[in-house]
Amino acid sequence: MRLRAEAWKFRVRKRRPATPGAAPPAPSAAGVHVDLAELIDMRHRVREVQLFSSPARRSPLIGLHHSKLRGRGVDFDQVRIYQPGDDVRTIDWRVTARTQEPHTKLFHEERERPVFIMVEQSHRLFFGTGLVFKSVLAAQAASLMGWAALGHNDRVGGLVFSDQEHHEIKPRRSKQSLLQLLSRLARANQALGSPTAVQREGFSLALRRAREVLRPGSLVVILCDERTLSDTAEQQIALLARHTDLILMPVSDPLDHALPAAGLLRFAEQGAQLELDTHASDLRQAYREMGEARTARWERLAQKLGVLLLPLSTQEGMIEQLRDYLQHKGGAR
């Protein structure tokens, strides 16, 4: 169950002033929802972190994926005179017959690739005890990835999915396509908080749809709640990884991993209520172990598939987390 935003804010006000080791303050109103203007402004922050490879510098994050050319095609470049060592299968027989001199075709590798950003905006993300809600953090990261990919001259598209529906944007190399994705993302984010029926397999359905529409060699960025990884979703991710490159970015909140010793906590969702006595040490230990098990499951999945795992937390700024990760990977390389 999720803790309603109003109840969380009220409980935080009761606990002030903060004590050492206490949970971070509740998100401000600006961190509860995000609008299209904020997502567009994210383009100015792309320069703060090197996400995509460049001729002068290879990014540890995306540079690894650009070396995997699975299913990528080649484009015709030019015809030149045959030279010793050229593959005879590439001889252009029409030009050879016309000029009476052997000519061969030259091809160059297709460098631009579709970047498909899958971002969840379900009610399970409408929660946060850190700087922003998880839904806002996922939207900001998706926007940053989109602007970075567009600046790298890649085709950008994606899929915004929630509890009830999903909206798909076909990858194109145009700002209009990215703005369409961000507009859908902002609308889905603004709709969070209103009562609605919950569809538990929305993530699996979105993954299945991605498998149907994506071409081999695409780069897929998956931004979802850390808790959304089910057996069905894990199977769909494994199938998707066979023909695409993946970056897994599960989003979490400190309260997903540990309960504070704050006494009686009341949770509510769609008329159902739950009370937890967080002074019980065995309850807090069991809750912590569940959080650790979710983290370990993501790590095992990423290791098994050989894909990048970049977890994000509401406890820190998104840019700072990405920068720290890239610096760590760059030093390791």
N, C-alpha and C positions, 0 to 999 in steps of 0.2 A: 504494500500500500504506500501511497505517497503522502507526505505531510503537506497539508494545504498551506499555501504561501501566507495567508493571513494568520493562521495559527502559529506558524514558525516565527513570524515577525513579533507576534505578541509574546511568545516564550522568550525570545532573545531580549526584549526590553525588560522582562522580569529579572533576567540573570545579570544585567549590568550592575556595577562595573565588572569588566572582564577580569578573570583571575589567571595567573600563569598556567599555561597548558590548556586553557579553555578553547572551545571551537571559535573559528573566525567569525566576525560580525556578519549579520544577515545581508544579502545583496540589497543595494539601493534600488529605487524604482527603475532606474536606467538599466539595471542588470536583470530585470524580470522579463522584459520584452525587448525586441530589437526591430527597428524599422528599416525600410529600404535605403534611406539616406545614410544610415550607419554602415550598412553593408557596402554601399558604393564608396564611402570614404575609406574603407579598408584597403583600397588600391594604393593609398599613400603610404601604407605600412609594409608593402611588399619589399621595399628596399632595405628594411631592417633585418631581414633574414634571407639567406641565400637558399631558396627552395629548389630551383631547377638548375641544371648544368648550363655552363656557358663555356665558350672556347678557352677563356682565360682561367676558369676555375670550375672544377667539377664538384657538385654538391654531394655530400655523403648520403643525403636522403633520396633524391631522385636520380642521381648519377648512376647508382647501382642498377636501377631499372632500365635506363637507356642502353645498357649493354646487353639486355635480353631482347633479341629481335625475333620473338616467336610470332610466326605467321605474318610478318611484315612483308610488304611487297617491294618491288623495285620499279623505278621510273626510267624510261628511255632518255638518254642524255644527248648523244651525238654518234656520228659515224666517222671513223678515221681509218687510215691505211693500216692494213694488217701488219702486226709486228710479231717477231718470234716469241713464242710463249703464250700468245693469245689463245683462248679457247676456240677451237674450230667450230664449235656449235653456235658461236655468236657471229659467224661470218654473215654479212648482208649480201646475199647472192644477187639481188637485183642491182645494187650499186656496183658490185664486182663485174657483172655482165655488161653494165653500161659503160664503165670506165676502163674495163679490161685490166683492172688491177685489184688484188684482193683488199677488201674493206671489212672491218668488223664493227659491230655495234657496241657502244659503251652505255652502261646503265649506272645510275646512282641510287643509293639506298633511300627509301622513303623515310625521311627523318621526322617529319611531324607526325604526331599520333593523337588519337582521340583520348582526352582526359575526361573521365566520367565520375562525377562527384555524387555519391549517394549519402544523403544526410537525413537523419531521423528528426522528426518534430512531433513526437507523440507525448502523451500526458505523463509518461514515466520520466521524461526529461524536464518537466515543468517543476523544477525543484532545485534548491541550491542553498548552501550555508556559507559559501565562500564569496568571491568577488562578483560572480554572476550566476544565473541559473544555468543548468546543464544545457538547456535548449538554446540559450543565447551563445554559450561557448561553442556548441556544435555549428551554429549558424555563422559565427565569426570565422571559425577555422575553415568552413566550406568556402566562404567568400574570399579569404586570403589565398587558398589554393586555386580558386578560379581565376583571380586576377594574375597570380603568378604564372599559371599555365597560358593564359592569353598573352601575357608579355613574352612568353617563350615561343610564341607563334604556333601553339598547339590548338587543336580543335577542342572546345570546351562544351560540355553538356552535363546532364545529371538527372537525378531522380530524387524528389522530395517526398518522403513518405511519413504518414501519421497513423493514428489508430484506425482511421476510417478509409483513407484513400491515398493514392500516390499520383504525382504529376511528373511526367517525363519530358525532358528537354533534349532534343537530338543534338549531338556534338557538332558544332560549327566553329569555324575560325572567324568569329565576329563578336564585337562587343554587344550587339543586340541579343545574341544567344545567351551570353552570360547574364545580361540584365534581366532577361526573361526568367532565368533560373533563380536569380536573387529576388525577383519580385514574388515568385511563387514561394520562396523560402520565407520571406518577410510576412506574407499573408498567412502561411501555416503557423508561424511563430505567434503572430498577433491573435490567432484563434485559440491558442492554448489558454486554459483557465476556465473555459465555458464547459458546462456538463455535456458529456458525450459518452456513448457506449464505447467500450474498449475492445479492440480486436487484437488478441494476443499473438497472432502469427503474421502480423503486418510486415515484420522484418524479413521473414522467410519468403513471403510473396514478392517483396521488392527485389530480393536477390534472384528469385526465379525469373522475374521480368528482365533483370539486367543480363542474365545469361542468354535470353532470347534475342536481345537487340544489339549486344556488343560484338564488335568484330575482333578477331584474334589480334593480340598485340596491344590492345588498349590498356591504358593505365586507369585503374579503378581505385578511388579513394572512398573508404567506408567510414562514415562518422555516425556512431550510434551509441546508445546507452550501454554501459558495460554489462548491465544485468540482462540484456536482451539476447545473449548468446544461448540458444537452445540447441538440442541435438539436431533438429531439422535445419536450423540456420547454419550450424557448423558444417553440415553435409553440403548445403548449397554453396557456402564459401569455398569449400574444397573443390567442388565442380567448377566454380568460376575461376579458380586459380590455375586450372589446367590450360587455359587459353588466354589469360590476361595477367597483367602484373597488378599486385595489390598493395595498398597501404592501409593497414587497419588502425583506426583511431577511435578506440572506445573512450567514452566520456564518463567520468565519475565525479562524485562529491565526497568530501571527508566523512560525511555521515553514512555513506554507503559501506564504509569499512570499519567504523568504530562508533559505538554509542557513548556519549558523554555520561558521566555519573551525575545526572541532573534530576534524579527523582522520578516522578511519575510523568510519562510522556503520553499524550493522546494523539492518535492518528485517525484520519477519517478519509473515506473514499466512497462516493456514490451511496451515501446513507449508512454504510458500514463503519463501525468504530472499533478501535483497538487501543488498549492501554498497556504500557510497558513500564515496569518498575526497574529503571536503569541502575538503581542501587544494588541490584542483584549481580554479583560478580560472575556467576556462572552464565547468566544471560548475556552479559557483555562479551564474555569469552567465546560463546557459541556464535554470536553475531560477528565477531572479529574473524573467526575461522571461516565463516561463510564468505566474507569479503575476500580473504586470502585465497580461497578456493576459486573464486571467479577470476581473480588476477592470474592465478597459475594456469587456468584453463585457456585464457587468451594467449599466454606465453607458449604453452604447448602447441596450440594451433598454429601460431606464427612460425615456430621452429619446425614443425612438421611440414608446412607448406613452403618454407623458405621465403617468407614475405616479411616486409617491414611492419613492426608493431610500434606505434607511437601513441601511448595512452595520454589523455589530457585530463586535468583536474581543475575544478572550479576554485581551488585554493590559491592558484598562481595565475599570473597573466599568461595568455595564450602565446604571445610573441616570445616571452621569456622562456617558456617551456620548449618551444621549437628551437630557439637559438641554443639553449643548453644541450639539447639532443644533438644538434648538428655539430656543435663544438666537440662533444664527446665522441661522436662517430668519426669526425675528421681527425681527432687525435689518435684514435684507435687505428685508423687506416694509415 
